[in-house]
Amino acid sequence: MKQQIKRRVPITKDNDQWKLHQLFSDFTQKLDRLPDTAAVLRNRRRSAPQGIVPMVF
């Protein structure tokens, strides 16, 4: 039987990976929440900020 080796990468709060995980968890929590009526009415289509356009295309 093969032995599995588990390697752990140390993730500190100063690490970019940690920040990325935090942003992703915040995003998924917002997706999971059902919006109320006021939030639906405030949500209007608008153009993407210029800084994230390269990420979209």
mmCIF file of the N, C-alpha and C atoms, coordinates in Angstrom:
data_MODEL
# 
_entry.id   MODEL 
# 
loop_
_atom_site.group_PDB 
_atom_site.id 
_atom_site.type_symbol 
_atom_site.label_atom_id 
_atom_site.label_alt_id 
_atom_site.label_comp_id 
_atom_site.label_asym_id 
_atom_site.label_entity_id 
_atom_site.label_seq_id 
_atom_site.pdbx_PDB_ins_code 
_atom_site.Cartn_x 
_atom_site.Cartn_y 
_atom_site.Cartn_z 
_atom_site.occupancy 
_atom_site.B_iso_or_equiv 
_atom_site.pdbx_formal_charge 
_atom_site.auth_seq_id 
_atom_site.auth_comp_id 
_atom_site.auth_asym_id 
_atom_site.auth_atom_id 
_atom_site.pdbx_PDB_model_num 
ATOM 1   N N  . MET A 1 1  ? 0.846   -1.175 0.000   1.00 0.00 ? 1  MET A N  1 
ATOM 2   C CA . MET A 1 1  ? 0.000   0.000  0.000   1.00 0.00 ? 1  MET A CA 1 
ATOM 3   C C  . MET A 1 1  ? 0.894   1.241  0.000   1.00 0.00 ? 1  MET A C  1 
ATOM 4   N N  . LYS A 1 2  ? 0.525   2.203  -0.814  1.00 0.00 ? 2  LYS A N  1 
ATOM 5   C CA . LYS A 1 2  ? 1.312   3.436  -0.890  1.00 0.00 ? 2  LYS A CA 1 
ATOM 6   C C  . LYS A 1 2  ? 1.008   4.327  0.308   1.00 0.00 ? 2  LYS A C  1 
ATOM 7   N N  . GLN A 1 3  ? 2.046   4.976  0.746   1.00 0.00 ? 3  GLN A N  1 
ATOM 8   C CA . GLN A 1 3  ? 1.870   5.924  1.848   1.00 0.00 ? 3  GLN A CA 1 
ATOM 9   C C  . GLN A 1 3  ? 1.600   7.305  1.273   1.00 0.00 ? 3  GLN A C  1 
ATOM 10  N N  . GLN A 1 4  ? 0.617   7.972  1.823   1.00 0.00 ? 4  GLN A N  1 
ATOM 11  C CA . GLN A 1 4  ? 0.327   9.330  1.384   1.00 0.00 ? 4  GLN A CA 1 
ATOM 12  C C  . GLN A 1 4  ? 1.093   10.305 2.251   1.00 0.00 ? 4  GLN A C  1 
ATOM 13  N N  . ILE A 1 5  ? 1.737   11.233 1.599   1.00 0.00 ? 5  ILE A N  1 
ATOM 14  C CA . ILE A 1 5  ? 2.485   12.263 2.311   1.00 0.00 ? 5  ILE A CA 1 
ATOM 15  C C  . ILE A 1 5  ? 1.669   13.545 2.242   1.00 0.00 ? 5  ILE A C  1 
ATOM 16  N N  . LYS A 1 6  ? 1.352   14.069 3.390   1.00 0.00 ? 6  LYS A N  1 
ATOM 17  C CA . LYS A 1 6  ? 0.586   15.311 3.445   1.00 0.00 ? 6  LYS A CA 1 
ATOM 18  C C  . LYS A 1 6  ? 1.565   16.456 3.678   1.00 0.00 ? 6  LYS A C  1 
ATOM 19  N N  . ARG A 1 7  ? 1.520   17.405 2.801   1.00 0.00 ? 7  ARG A N  1 
ATOM 20  C CA . ARG A 1 7  ? 2.381   18.569 2.929   1.00 0.00 ? 7  ARG A CA 1 
ATOM 21  C C  . ARG A 1 7  ? 1.495   19.768 3.224   1.00 0.00 ? 7  ARG A C  1 
ATOM 22  N N  . ARG A 1 8  ? 1.897   20.514 4.153   1.00 0.00 ? 8  ARG A N  1 
ATOM 23  C CA . ARG A 1 8  ? 1.132   21.712 4.510   1.00 0.00 ? 8  ARG A CA 1 
ATOM 24  C C  . ARG A 1 8  ? 1.976   22.949 4.203   1.00 0.00 ? 8  ARG A C  1 
ATOM 25  N N  . VAL A 1 9  ? 1.337   23.880 3.541   1.00 0.00 ? 9  VAL A N  1 
ATOM 26  C CA . VAL A 1 9  ? 1.995   25.143 3.241   1.00 0.00 ? 9  VAL A CA 1 
ATOM 27  C C  . VAL A 1 9  ? 1.606   26.112 4.340   1.00 0.00 ? 9  VAL A C  1 
ATOM 28  N N  . PRO A 1 10 ? 2.576   26.685 5.017   1.00 0.00 ? 10 PRO A N  1 
ATOM 29  C CA . PRO A 1 10 ? 2.220   27.619 6.086   1.00 0.00 ? 10 PRO A CA 1 
ATOM 30  C C  . PRO A 1 10 ? 1.589   28.889 5.505   1.00 0.00 ? 10 PRO A C  1 
ATOM 31  N N  . ILE A 1 11 ? 0.398   29.194 5.962   1.00 0.00 ? 11 ILE A N  1 
ATOM 32  C CA . ILE A 1 11 ? -0.315  30.390 5.500   1.00 0.00 ? 11 ILE A CA 1 
ATOM 33  C C  . ILE A 1 11 ? -0.439  31.337 6.684   1.00 0.00 ? 11 ILE A C  1 
ATOM 34  N N  . THR A 1 12 ? 0.197   32.480 6.560   1.00 0.00 ? 12 THR A N  1 
ATOM 35  C CA . THR A 1 12 ? 0.116   33.493 7.607   1.00 0.00 ? 12 THR A CA 1 
ATOM 36  C C  . THR A 1 12 ? -0.848  34.585 7.165   1.00 0.00 ? 12 THR A C  1 
ATOM 37  N N  . LYS A 1 13 ? -1.207  35.440 8.078   1.00 0.00 ? 13 LYS A N  1 
ATOM 38  C CA . LYS A 1 13 ? -2.155  36.509 7.747   1.00 0.00 ? 13 LYS A CA 1 
ATOM 39  C C  . LYS A 1 13 ? -1.536  37.559 6.835   1.00 0.00 ? 13 LYS A C  1 
ATOM 40  N N  . ASP A 1 14 ? -0.212  37.575 6.733   1.00 0.00 ? 14 ASP A N  1 
ATOM 41  C CA . ASP A 1 14 ? 0.452   38.521 5.831   1.00 0.00 ? 14 ASP A CA 1 
ATOM 42  C C  . ASP A 1 14 ? 0.582   37.955 4.423   1.00 0.00 ? 14 ASP A C  1 
ATOM 43  N N  . ASN A 1 15 ? 0.216   36.721 4.258   1.00 0.00 ? 15 ASN A N  1 
ATOM 44  C CA . ASN A 1 15 ? 0.374   36.030 2.988   1.00 0.00 ? 15 ASN A CA 1 
ATOM 45  C C  . ASN A 1 15 ? -0.758  36.414 2.031   1.00 0.00 ? 15 ASN A C  1 
ATOM 46  N N  . ASP A 1 16 ? -0.432  36.535 0.744   1.00 0.00 ? 16 ASP A N  1 
ATOM 47  C CA . ASP A 1 16 ? -1.457  36.859 -0.262  1.00 0.00 ? 16 ASP A CA 1 
ATOM 48  C C  . ASP A 1 16 ? -2.475  35.736 -0.395  1.00 0.00 ? 16 ASP A C  1 
ATOM 49  N N  . GLN A 1 17 ? -2.043  34.507 -0.180  1.00 0.00 ? 17 GLN A N  1 
ATOM 50  C CA . GLN A 1 17 ? -2.957  33.367 -0.266  1.00 0.00 ? 17 GLN A CA 1 
ATOM 51  C C  . GLN A 1 17 ? -4.039  33.469 0.807   1.00 0.00 ? 17 GLN A C  1 
ATOM 52  N N  . TRP A 1 18 ? -3.664  33.888 1.994   1.00 0.00 ? 18 TRP A N  1 
ATOM 53  C CA . TRP A 1 18 ? -4.626  34.043 3.089   1.00 0.00 ? 18 TRP A CA 1 
ATOM 54  C C  . TRP A 1 18 ? -5.651  35.110 2.735   1.00 0.00 ? 18 TRP A C  1 
ATOM 55  N N  . LYS A 1 19 ? -5.182  36.214 2.166   1.00 0.00 ? 19 LYS A N  1 
ATOM 56  C CA . LYS A 1 19 ? -6.097  37.297 1.775   1.00 0.00 ? 19 LYS A CA 1 
ATOM 57  C C  . LYS A 1 19 ? -7.048  36.828 0.682   1.00 0.00 ? 19 LYS A C  1 
ATOM 58  N N  . LEU A 1 20 ? -6.534  36.040 -0.238  1.00 0.00 ? 20 LEU A N  1 
ATOM 59  C CA . LEU A 1 20 ? -7.377  35.515 -1.304  1.00 0.00 ? 20 LEU A CA 1 
ATOM 60  C C  . LEU A 1 20 ? -8.460  34.601 -0.744  1.00 0.00 ? 20 LEU A C  1 
ATOM 61  N N  . HIS A 1 21 ? -8.101  33.748 0.218   1.00 0.00 ? 21 HIS A N  1 
ATOM 62  C CA . HIS A 1 21 ? -9.093  32.868 0.841   1.00 0.00 ? 21 HIS A CA 1 
ATOM 63  C C  . HIS A 1 21 ? -10.144 33.673 1.598   1.00 0.00 ? 21 HIS A C  1 
ATOM 64  N N  . GLN A 1 22 ? -9.727  34.737 2.258   1.00 0.00 ? 22 GLN A N  1 
ATOM 65  C CA . GLN A 1 22 ? -10.679 35.578 2.976   1.00 0.00 ? 22 GLN A CA 1 
ATOM 66  C C  . GLN A 1 22 ? -11.657 36.245 2.016   1.00 0.00 ? 22 GLN A C  1 
ATOM 67  N N  . LEU A 1 23 ? -11.149 36.782 0.911   1.00 0.00 ? 23 LEU A N  1 
ATOM 68  C CA . LEU A 1 23 ? -12.024 37.419 -0.077  1.00 0.00 ? 23 LEU A CA 1 
ATOM 69  C C  . LEU A 1 23 ? -13.003 36.409 -0.674  1.00 0.00 ? 23 LEU A C  1 
ATOM 70  N N  . PHE A 1 24 ? -12.507 35.209 -0.950  1.00 0.00 ? 24 PHE A N  1 
ATOM 71  C CA . PHE A 1 24 ? -13.376 34.186 -1.516  1.00 0.00 ? 24 PHE A CA 1 
ATOM 72  C C  . PHE A 1 24 ? -14.456 33.758 -0.537  1.00 0.00 ? 24 PHE A C  1 
ATOM 73  N N  . SER A 1 25 ? -14.099 33.629 0.739   1.00 0.00 ? 25 SER A N  1 
ATOM 74  C CA . SER A 1 25 ? -15.106 33.230 1.728   1.00 0.00 ? 25 SER A CA 1 
ATOM 75  C C  . SER A 1 25 ? -16.156 34.326 1.912   1.00 0.00 ? 25 SER A C  1 
ATOM 76  N N  . ASP A 1 26 ? -15.732 35.596 1.912   1.00 0.00 ? 26 ASP A N  1 
ATOM 77  C CA . ASP A 1 26 ? -16.702 36.692 1.996   1.00 0.00 ? 26 ASP A CA 1 
ATOM 78  C C  . ASP A 1 26 ? -17.639 36.686 0.794   1.00 0.00 ? 26 ASP A C  1 
ATOM 79  N N  . PHE A 1 27 ? -17.070 36.444 -0.386  1.00 0.00 ? 27 PHE A N  1 
ATOM 80  C CA . PHE A 1 27 ? -17.874 36.421 -1.605  1.00 0.00 ? 27 PHE A CA 1 
ATOM 81  C C  . PHE A 1 27 ? -18.900 35.291 -1.564  1.00 0.00 ? 27 PHE A C  1 
ATOM 82  N N  . THR A 1 28 ? -18.485 34.103 -1.140  1.00 0.00 ? 28 THR A N  1 
ATOM 83  C CA . THR A 1 28 ? -19.418 32.981 -1.108  1.00 0.00 ? 28 THR A CA 1 
ATOM 84  C C  . THR A 1 28 ? -20.491 33.166 -0.032  1.00 0.00 ? 28 THR A C  1 
ATOM 85  N N  . GLN A 1 29 ? -20.150 33.816 1.064   1.00 0.00 ? 29 GLN A N  1 
ATOM 86  C CA . GLN A 1 29 ? -21.161 34.091 2.082   1.00 0.00 ? 29 GLN A CA 1 
ATOM 87  C C  . GLN A 1 29 ? -22.206 35.070 1.555   1.00 0.00 ? 29 GLN A C  1 
ATOM 88  N N  . LYS A 1 30 ? -21.765 36.060 0.777   1.00 0.00 ? 30 LYS A N  1 
ATOM 89  C CA . LYS A 1 30 ? -22.722 37.007 0.197   1.00 0.00 ? 30 LYS A CA 1 
ATOM 90  C C  . LYS A 1 30 ? -23.615 36.322 -0.837  1.00 0.00 ? 30 LYS A C  1 
ATOM 91  N N  . LEU A 1 31 ? -23.063 35.364 -1.564  1.00 0.00 ? 31 LEU A N  1 
ATOM 92  C CA . LEU A 1 31 ? -23.874 34.630 -2.539  1.00 0.00 ? 31 LEU A CA 1 
ATOM 93  C C  . LEU A 1 31 ? -24.926 33.766 -1.862  1.00 0.00 ? 31 LEU A C  1 
ATOM 94  N N  . ASP A 1 32 ? -24.599 33.257 -0.703  1.00 0.00 ? 32 ASP A N  1 
ATOM 95  C CA . ASP A 1 32 ? -25.501 32.355 0.009   1.00 0.00 ? 32 ASP A CA 1 
ATOM 96  C C  . ASP A 1 32 ? -26.669 33.103 0.650   1.00 0.00 ? 32 ASP A C  1 
ATOM 97  N N  . ARG A 1 33 ? -26.483 34.386 0.913   1.00 0.00 ? 33 ARG A N  1 
ATOM 98  C CA . ARG A 1 33 ? -27.516 35.176 1.593   1.00 0.00 ? 33 ARG A CA 1 
ATOM 99  C C  . ARG A 1 33 ? -28.599 35.585 0.603   1.00 0.00 ? 33 ARG A C  1 
ATOM 100 N N  . LEU A 1 34 ? -29.840 35.425 0.979   1.00 0.00 ? 34 LEU A N  1 
ATOM 101 C CA . LEU A 1 34 ? -30.957 35.864 0.145   1.00 0.00 ? 34 LEU A CA 1 
ATOM 102 C C  . LEU A 1 34 ? -31.147 37.366 0.311   1.00 0.00 ? 34 LEU A C  1 
ATOM 103 N N  . PRO A 1 35 ? -31.222 38.115 -0.780  1.00 0.00 ? 35 PRO A N  1 
ATOM 104 C CA . PRO A 1 35 ? -31.384 39.562 -0.670  1.00 0.00 ? 35 PRO A CA 1 
ATOM 105 C C  . PRO A 1 35 ? -32.805 39.941 -0.259  1.00 0.00 ? 35 PRO A C  1 
ATOM 106 N N  . ASP A 1 36 ? -32.922 41.032 0.474   1.00 0.00 ? 36 ASP A N  1 
ATOM 107 C CA . ASP A 1 36 ? -34.246 41.532 0.806   1.00 0.00 ? 36 ASP A CA 1 
ATOM 108 C C  . ASP A 1 36 ? -34.737 42.435 -0.327  1.00 0.00 ? 36 ASP A C  1 
ATOM 109 N N  . THR A 1 37 ? -35.928 42.909 -0.241  1.00 0.00 ? 37 THR A N  1 
ATOM 110 C CA . THR A 1 37 ? -36.527 43.700 -1.317  1.00 0.00 ? 37 THR A CA 1 
ATOM 111 C C  . THR A 1 37 ? -35.755 44.982 -1.586  1.00 0.00 ? 37 THR A C  1 
ATOM 112 N N  . ALA A 1 38 ? -35.327 45.662 -0.540  1.00 0.00 ? 38 ALA A N  1 
ATOM 113 C CA . ALA A 1 38 ? -34.578 46.911 -0.717  1.00 0.00 ? 38 ALA A CA 1 
ATOM 114 C C  . ALA A 1 38 ? -33.261 46.660 -1.445  1.00 0.00 ? 38 ALA A C  1 
ATOM 115 N N  . ALA A 1 39 ? -32.586 45.549 -1.126  1.00 0.00 ? 39 ALA A N  1 
ATOM 116 C CA . ALA A 1 39 ? -31.326 45.233 -1.791  1.00 0.00 ? 39 ALA A CA 1 
ATOM 117 C C  . ALA A 1 39 ? -31.552 44.911 -3.270  1.00 0.00 ? 39 ALA A C  1 
ATOM 118 N N  . VAL A 1 40 ? -32.659 44.257 -3.579  1.00 0.00 ? 40 VAL A N  1 
ATOM 119 C CA . VAL A 1 40 ? -32.965 43.945 -4.976  1.00 0.00 ? 40 VAL A CA 1 
ATOM 120 C C  . VAL A 1 40 ? -33.231 45.226 -5.760  1.00 0.00 ? 40 VAL A C  1 
ATOM 121 N N  . LEU A 1 41 ? -33.937 46.155 -5.163  1.00 0.00 ? 41 LEU A N  1 
ATOM 122 C CA . LEU A 1 41 ? -34.237 47.414 -5.851  1.00 0.00 ? 41 LEU A CA 1 
ATOM 123 C C  . LEU A 1 41 ? -32.983 48.269 -6.038  1.00 0.00 ? 41 LEU A C  1 
ATOM 124 N N  . ARG A 1 42 ? -32.032 48.196 -5.094  1.00 0.00 ? 42 ARG A N  1 
ATOM 125 C CA . ARG A 1 42 ? -30.784 48.966 -5.216  1.00 0.00 ? 42 ARG A CA 1 
ATOM 126 C C  . ARG A 1 42 ? -29.837 48.362 -6.238  1.00 0.00 ? 42 ARG A C  1 
ATOM 127 N N  . ASN A 1 43 ? -29.976 47.070 -6.501  1.00 0.00 ? 43 ASN A N  1 
ATOM 128 C CA . ASN A 1 43 ? -29.064 46.376 -7.397  1.00 0.00 ? 43 ASN A CA 1 
ATOM 129 C C  . ASN A 1 43 ? -29.413 46.715 -8.843  1.00 0.00 ? 43 ASN A C  1 
ATOM 130 N N  . ARG A 1 44 ? -28.610 47.543 -9.450  1.00 0.00 ? 44 ARG A N  1 
ATOM 131 C CA . ARG A 1 44 ? -28.835 47.931 -10.840 1.00 0.00 ? 44 ARG A CA 1 
ATOM 132 C C  . ARG A 1 44 ? -27.602 47.602 -11.649 1.00 0.00 ? 44 ARG A C  1 
ATOM 133 N N  . ARG A 1 45 ? -27.797 47.333 -12.925 1.00 0.00 ? 45 ARG A N  1 
ATOM 134 C CA . ARG A 1 45 ? -26.660 47.035 -13.792 1.00 0.00 ? 45 ARG A CA 1 
ATOM 135 C C  . ARG A 1 45 ? -25.826 48.289 -13.979 1.00 0.00 ? 45 ARG A C  1 
ATOM 136 N N  . ARG A 1 46 ? -24.519 48.089 -13.952 1.00 0.00 ? 46 ARG A N  1 
ATOM 137 C CA . ARG A 1 46 ? -23.599 49.191 -14.208 1.00 0.00 ? 46 ARG A CA 1 
ATOM 138 C C  . ARG A 1 46 ? -22.350 48.603 -14.842 1.00 0.00 ? 46 ARG A C  1 
ATOM 139 N N  . SER A 1 47 ? -21.574 49.440 -15.476 1.00 0.00 ? 47 SER A N  1 
ATOM 140 C CA . SER A 1 47 ? -20.383 48.956 -16.162 1.00 0.00 ? 47 SER A CA 1 
ATOM 141 C C  . SER A 1 47 ? -19.317 48.545 -15.154 1.00 0.00 ? 47 SER A C  1 
ATOM 142 N N  . ALA A 1 48 ? -18.457 47.641 -15.585 1.00 0.00 ? 48 ALA A N  1 
ATOM 143 C CA . ALA A 1 48 ? -17.394 47.141 -14.719 1.00 0.00 ? 48 ALA A CA 1 
ATOM 144 C C  . ALA A 1 48 ? -16.331 48.222 -14.532 1.00 0.00 ? 48 ALA A C  1 
ATOM 145 N N  . PRO A 1 49 ? -15.716 48.299 -13.359 1.00 0.00 ? 49 PRO A N  1 
ATOM 146 C CA . PRO A 1 49 ? -14.627 49.245 -13.163 1.00 0.00 ? 49 PRO A CA 1 
ATOM 147 C C  . PRO A 1 49 ? -13.466 48.929 -14.115 1.00 0.00 ? 49 PRO A C  1 
ATOM 148 N N  . GLN A 1 50 ? -12.766 49.955 -14.516 1.00 0.00 ? 50 GLN A N  1 
ATOM 149 C CA . GLN A 1 50 ? -11.713 49.795 -15.505 1.00 0.00 ? 50 GLN A CA 1 
ATOM 150 C C  . GLN A 1 50 ? -10.593 48.875 -15.002 1.00 0.00 ? 50 GLN A C  1 
ATOM 151 N N  . GLY A 1 51 ? -10.392 48.811 -13.708 1.00 0.00 ? 51 GLY A N  1 
ATOM 152 C CA . GLY A 1 51 ? -9.319  47.998 -13.151 1.00 0.00 ? 51 GLY A CA 1 
ATOM 153 C C  . GLY A 1 51 ? -9.536  46.499 -13.308 1.00 0.00 ? 51 GLY A C  1 
ATOM 154 N N  . ILE A 1 52 ? -10.797 46.054 -13.386 1.00 0.00 ? 52 ILE A N  1 
ATOM 155 C CA . ILE A 1 52 ? -11.027 44.612 -13.493 1.00 0.00 ? 52 ILE A CA 1 
ATOM 156 C C  . ILE A 1 52 ? -11.413 44.164 -14.907 1.00 0.00 ? 52 ILE A C  1 
ATOM 157 N N  . VAL A 1 53 ? -11.412 45.083 -15.853 1.00 0.00 ? 53 VAL A N  1 
ATOM 158 C CA . VAL A 1 53 ? -11.760 44.714 -17.231 1.00 0.00 ? 53 VAL A CA 1 
ATOM 159 C C  . VAL A 1 53 ? -10.813 43.652 -17.790 1.00 0.00 ? 53 VAL A C  1 
ATOM 160 N N  . PRO A 1 54 ? -9.484  43.728 -17.575 1.00 0.00 ? 54 PRO A N  1 
ATOM 161 C CA . PRO A 1 54 ? -8.624  42.656 -18.097 1.00 0.00 ? 54 PRO A CA 1 
ATOM 162 C C  . PRO A 1 54 ? -8.950  41.288 -17.499 1.00 0.00 ? 54 PRO A C  1 
ATOM 163 N N  . MET A 1 55 ? -9.451  41.238 -16.281 1.00 0.00 ? 55 MET A N  1 
ATOM 164 C CA . MET A 1 55 ? -9.800  39.965 -15.662 1.00 0.00 ? 55 MET A CA 1 
ATOM 165 C C  . MET A 1 55 ? -11.035 39.360 -16.335 1.00 0.00 ? 55 MET A C  1 
ATOM 166 N N  . VAL A 1 56 ? -11.930 40.206 -16.813 1.00 0.00 ? 56 VAL A N  1 
ATOM 167 C CA . VAL A 1 56 ? -13.164 39.727 -17.429 1.00 0.00 ? 56 VAL A CA 1 
ATOM 168 C C  . VAL A 1 56 ? -12.888 39.164 -18.823 1.00 0.00 ? 56 VAL A C  1 
ATOM 169 N N  . PHE A 1 57 ? -12.014 39.846 -19.557 1.00 0.00 ? 57 PHE A N  1 
ATOM 170 C CA . PHE A 1 57 ? -11.699 39.414 -20.924 1.00 0.00 ? 57 PHE A CA 1 
ATOM 171 C C  . PHE A 1 57 ? -10.384 38.725 -20.885 1.00 0.00 ? 57 PHE A C  1 
# 
